[in-house]
Amino acid sequence: MMDADTCIYELNAIRETIGKIIIGKERAIRLSLTCLLANGHLLIEDVPGVGKTTLAHSLARVLGLEYQRIQFTSDLLPADILGVNVYDRETGSFHFHPGPVFSQLILADEINRATPKTQSALLEAMEEQQVSIEGITHVLPSPFFVIATQNPLEQAGTFPLPESQLDRFILRISLGYPDAESERALLLGQDRRELLKELDPVTSPERIRAMQAQVGHIQCSSALIDYIQQLIQWTRNGQYQQGLSPRAGLALLRSGRAWALLDGRDYVLPEDIQAVLPSLTGHRLVHQNHSVMTAEEQAREIIDSVPIP
């Protein structure tokens, strides 16, 4: 297991390096790393042009991960993602040609522009870290981190992600427009694509796996487990179309542990759970009356309704 001080030093270096590319979005960067450390997948929902692709590419470069971008379109087929068996005349047998999903960091760009059949091709890969082609199972690389971007559903040519697929994403974030100071720095600074080429890895896949293992050793008290249970239970009071699932509860615990590790602690506080809650509930909970609430407003409603033990 990686030494705790070394782990924290590298995580801080990763955040600082990515922050030079993605200016003024410290929380988004931290949530992205939280998702990776929790061994989950990330959904970014935002309008085009705010840096979603740049964030994914920056993470891949700084983390030293193999990177593939898959542009989702209405005519994309599952085989274009997973790969296909090709017949070899010389040997008289079929050989598997892996698709772009066989990389360590996948950017599924504009995932909701593809048909539901193609969207579902990622399900087994995201959940099991393996794919099955014609009855043969192929194991995916480790670590395996999917970052999917999604356009707002009101935009033309989009197919809403089903609840089963949304639940595969531990966290959902939005980058939003930069503040005036950050945007001025972007306008006056070097081109982001040129800066990306200059990025050197800060860590390695082996060390990332060690950091993910470190998350599992972050202490969580019995009282905090009670608090998480009460938060989950409150969402099942009939106010929402469906409450948080047990899988979402496990994701909340893992995310809280990862957030604590990024803070340099070996124990979880209620504030860690509260910090990640908006990104965990925003894409899972829908009010029965379809009231329009931001993820932050929704999480605040839950937090204010459940006292800390």
Secondary structure, DSSP 8 states (H G I E B T S, - for coil): ---HHHHHHHHHHHHHHHHTTSTT-HHHHHHHHHHHHTT--EEEE--TTSSHHHHHHHHHHHHT--EEEEE--TT--HHHHHEEEEEETTTTEEEEEE-TTSSSEEEEETGGGS-HHHHTHHHHHHHHSEEEETTEEEE--SS-EEEEEE--TTSTT-----HHHHTT-SEEE------HHHHHHHHHS--HHHHHHH---SS-HHHHHHHHHHHTTSB--HHHHHHHHHHHHHTTSSSBSS---HHHHHHHHHHHHHHHHHTT-SB--HHHHHHHHHHHHTTT--BTT-----HHHHHHHHHHHS---
